[in-house]
Amino acid sequence: MSRIHEKDFLVPPGGKVKLNGYDPAFTGPYKDKSEAQAKLENDVEKLAALQDVLYASQQRALLIVLQGMDTAGKDSIIKHVMSGVNPQGVHVKSFKQPSPEELRHDFLWRAVEPLPGRGYIGIYNRSYYEEVLVTRVHTEVLLNEGVKGAEDKKFWDARYESINNFEKHLERNRTTVLKFFLNLSRDEQKKRLLERIEDAAKNWKFSSADIRERAFWKQYRAAFQDMFRETSTENAPWYVIPADHKWFSRVAVADIIVRKLESLGLQYPTLPPQEAENLAKAKQILEKE
């Protein structure tokens, strides 16, 4: 089975990042979806088994962060990569525009409550990173909220530092963080937006805000590059995933998640002696029936 090389997508910690160096149409060793299907199915099965051990052991948690421009395929990743896992062990949180209650707190406050407990996988569809993306491109949002210094580089450096400290805290407390940026080309986004307009079954997905934000494409690319440079760390690196072909995005993300869970070396819990004895007695009773 063809291998996917994680280094093709990993953002080196501390280095300058140019998104032009990442091909959004890259498909690795696969020519088309049919070639990659077996790999995806195999990883979906592995992920289901690994999640079962994660849930049973209650030793670690996994937080998956998905970022990307509109139509990049975040929902598709969740639907297909997580298709085999037990829904009881996975929580998905979508980050929309902050509520009045959320705005009364610090920018990381709303990211804390939905964190996965040990034994669980948490998925953030968008995340606290919106606070160095949308608010970076639209500084007027912060200024209108009375936030001072949003036009100052020191303000954003402080936010990056807070995020890095937050993720370091999570890792120290046994929550592994995987961060994926779905790297979509401008031409492919145009194609997908037109599909949402022209296909009646997809009209509900379309928002006029998608067109407004598309006008800020270059500004968002610059904000993403700054974000990668400042927040891709050894304990919580960023992966830039080619997103022009959804089938390849799914394969790449599934492969990285499986490898990470395997690296944790989790095992099913060992029963204490008394419980093991009770188990043996129960077996004897059942076998005599």
C-alpha positions in Angstrom: 0.0 0.0 0.0 1.4 3.4 -1.0 2.8 5.6 1.8 2.0 9.2 2.7 5.0 11.1 3.9 4.1 13.4 6.8 7.1 15.6 6.2 5.4 16.8 3.0 2.8 18.6 5.0 4.6 19.5 8.3 5.3 23.1 9.0 8.8 23.3 10.5 8.7 25.0 14.0 10.2 28.5 14.0 10.8 28.8 10.3 9.4 31.2 7.7 6.4 29.8 5.8 5.3 30.6 2.3 2.1 29.0 1.2 3.2 29.2 -2.4 5.6 26.4 -1.5 2.7 24.0 -0.7 0.8 22.7 -3.8 -3.0 22.6 -3.0 -3.5 20.0 -5.9 -0.8 17.6 -4.6 -1.9 14.0 -4.3 1.2 12.2 -3.2 1.6 8.7 -4.6 -2.0 8.5 -5.9 -3.2 9.3 -9.3 -6.9 9.4 -8.4 -9.5 8.6 -5.8 -9.8 5.0 -6.6 -6.1 4.4 -5.9 -6.4 6.1 -2.5 -9.7 4.4 -1.4 -8.1 1.3 0.0 -5.7 3.3 2.1 -8.5 5.5 3.5 -10.6 2.5 4.4 -7.7 0.8 6.1 -7.0 3.9 8.2 -10.6 4.3 9.1 -10.6 0.8 10.5 -7.3 1.5 12.4 -8.7 4.7 13.8 -11.8 2.9 15.1 -9.7 0.4 16.9 -7.3 3.0 18.3 -10.2 5.1 19.5 -11.6 2.1 21.3 -8.3 1.8 23.2 -8.1 5.6 23.8 -11.7 5.5 25.3 -11.0 2.4 27.4 -7.7 3.6 28.8 -8.8 7.1 29.8 -5.2 8.1 29.8 -5.0 10.7 27.0 -7.2 13.0 25.0 -6.8 14.1 21.3 -7.8 17.6 20.1 -8.0 18.0 16.3 -8.0 21.5 15.0 -9.3 22.1 11.4 -8.8 25.5 9.7 -9.1 26.6 6.2 -10.9 29.1 3.9 -14.6 28.7 3.1 -15.4 25.5 1.1 -12.0 23.9 2.0 -13.6 20.7 3.1 -13.6 20.8 6.9 -17.0 19.1 7.2 -15.9 16.5 4.7 -12.9 15.6 6.7 -15.1 15.0 9.8 -17.7 13.0 7.9 -15.3 10.6 6.1 -12.3 10.3 8.4 -14.4 9.8 11.5 -16.9 7.5 9.8 -15.9 4.4 11.7 -15.4 5.7 15.2 -17.9 5.3 18.1 -19.8 8.6 18.2 -19.8 8.5 22.0 -16.1 9.1 22.0 -16.0 12.0 19.7 -17.2 15.6 20.2 -17.3 18.2 17.4 -17.4 21.9 18.2 -18.0 24.5 15.4 -16.7 28.0 16.1 -19.0 30.7 14.8 -19.0 34.5 15.5 -18.5 35.0 19.2 -21.6 35.5 21.3 -22.0 38.5 23.7 -21.2 36.2 26.6 -18.0 35.0 24.9 -17.0 38.6 24.1 -17.0 39.4 27.8 -14.2 37.0 28.4 -10.6 36.6 27.1 -10.3 35.3 23.5 -9.4 31.7 24.6 -12.2 31.3 27.1 -14.7 29.8 24.7 -12.1 27.2 23.6 -11.8 25.7 27.1 -15.2 24.3 27.9 -15.5 22.0 24.8 -12.0 20.5 25.3 -12.1 16.7 25.2 -11.7 14.8 28.4 -9.2 11.9 28.6 -10.4 9.0 26.5 -12.1 11.3 24.0 -11.3 12.9 20.6 -12.4 16.5 20.3 -12.7 18.2 16.9 -12.7 22.0 16.5 -14.2 23.0 13.2 -12.4 26.3 13.0 -11.1 27.2 16.5 -9.5 29.8 18.7 -7.2 30.5 15.8 -10.0 32.6 14.3 -8.9 35.2 16.8 -5.6 35.6 14.9 -7.2 35.2 11.4 -10.6 36.9 11.1 -9.7 39.5 13.6 -6.3 40.0 12.1 -7.8 40.6 8.6 -10.6 42.7 10.0 -9.0 44.6 12.9 -12.1 46.9 12.9 -14.0 44.1 14.6 -11.7 44.4 17.7 -11.6 48.2 17.5 -15.4 48.3 17.5 -15.4 46.1 20.6 -13.2 48.6 22.4 -10.0 46.4 22.1 -7.0 48.6 22.0 -3.7 47.9 20.2 -5.1 45.7 17.4 -3.0 47.6 14.9 0.2 46.9 16.8 2.4 44.0 16.1 3.0 43.5 19.8 -0.8 42.8 20.2 -0.6 39.9 17.8 2.7 38.6 19.2 1.0 38.4 22.6 -1.9 36.4 21.2 0.4 34.0 19.6 2.3 33.6 22.9 -1.0 33.0 24.7 -2.0 30.3 22.2 1.4 28.5 22.4 1.2 28.5 26.2 -2.4 27.2 26.1 -1.3 24.3 23.8 1.8 23.6 25.9 -0.5 23.4 28.9 -2.8 20.9 27.1 0.2 18.7 26.2 1.5 18.7 29.7 -1.9 17.6 30.9 -2.1 14.7 28.4 -4.1 16.3 25.6 -2.4 15.9 22.3 -3.1 18.7 19.7 -3.1 18.0 16.0 -3.6 21.1 13.7 -4.6 20.9 10.1 -4.8 23.7 7.6 -6.8 22.7 4.5 -4.9 24.4 1.7 -7.4 25.3 -1.0 -6.5 27.2 -4.2 -8.5 30.3 -5.2 -9.6 28.7 -8.5 -10.9 25.6 -6.6 -12.8 27.7 -4.1 -14.5 29.6 -7.0 -15.6 26.2 -8.5 -17.0 25.0 -5.2 -18.8 28.3 -4.5 -20.4 28.1 -8.0 -21.5 24.6 -7.3 -23.3 25.8 -4.1 -25.1 28.4 -6.2 -26.0 26.2 -9.2 -26.9 23.0 -7.3 -30.3 23.4 -5.5 -29.2 20.7 -3.1 -26.2 22.8 -2.0 -27.9 26.2 -1.9 -28.3 25.9 1.9 -24.5 25.8 2.2 -24.0 29.1 0.4 -23.5 32.4 2.3 -23.0 35.8 0.9 -20.3 36.2 3.5 -18.2 33.7 1.6 -18.1 36.1 -1.3 -17.2 39.0 0.9 -14.4 37.1 2.6 -13.1 35.9 -0.8 -12.2 39.5 -1.5 -9.6 39.4 1.3 -7.9 36.3 -0.1 -4.4 37.8 0.0 -4.8 39.2 3.5 -5.9 35.8 4.8 -3.0 34.1 3.2 -0.7 36.5 4.9 -2.4 36.0 8.2 -2.1 32.2 7.9 1.6 32.4 7.1 2.2 34.6 10.2 0.1 32.1 12.3 2.1 29.1 11.0 5.4 30.8 11.7 4.5 31.8 15.3 2.4 28.8 16.4 3.8 25.7 14.7 5.7 24.2 17.6 7.4 20.9 18.5 4.4 19.8 20.7 1.7 21.2 18.5 2.8 21.5 14.9 0.8 22.6 11.9 0.1 20.4 8.9 -0.7 22.1 5.5 -2.9 19.6 3.8 -3.6 19.9 0.0 -7.3 20.5 -0.3 -8.1 20.9 -4.0 -8.9 17.1 -4.0 -11.1 16.3 -1.1 -10.3 12.6 -1.4 -6.6 13.2 -0.8 -7.3 15.6 2.1 -9.1 12.8 3.8 -6.4 10.2 3.2 -3.6 12.6 4.4 -5.5 13.6 7.6 -6.5 10.1 8.5 -2.9 8.9 8.0 -1.5 11.5 10.4 -4.2 10.9 13.1 -3.6 7.2 13.0 0.2 7.6 13.3 -0.2 10.0 16.2 -2.5 7.7 18.1 -0.2 4.7 17.5 2.7 6.7 18.8 1.0 7.2 22.2 1.4 3.5 22.9 -2.0 3.2 24.7 -3.2 -0.1 26.0 -6.4 -1.5 27.4 -6.5 -1.2 31.1 -5.4 -4.1 33.3 -7.9 -5.2 35.8 -7.0 -5.1 39.5 -6.6 -8.6 41.1 -10.0 -8.6 42.8 -11.8 -7.6 39.6 -9.9 -10.2 37.6 -11.0 -12.8 40.2 -14.6 -11.7 39.9 -14.3 -12.0 36.1 -13.1 -15.6 36.4 -16.0 -16.4 38.8 -18.5 -14.9 36.5 -17.1 -16.9 33.6 -17.5 -20.1 35.7 -21.1 -19.3 36.5 -22.0 -18.6 32.9 -20.3 -21.7 31.6 -22.3 -23.9 34.1 -25.7 -22.6 32.9 
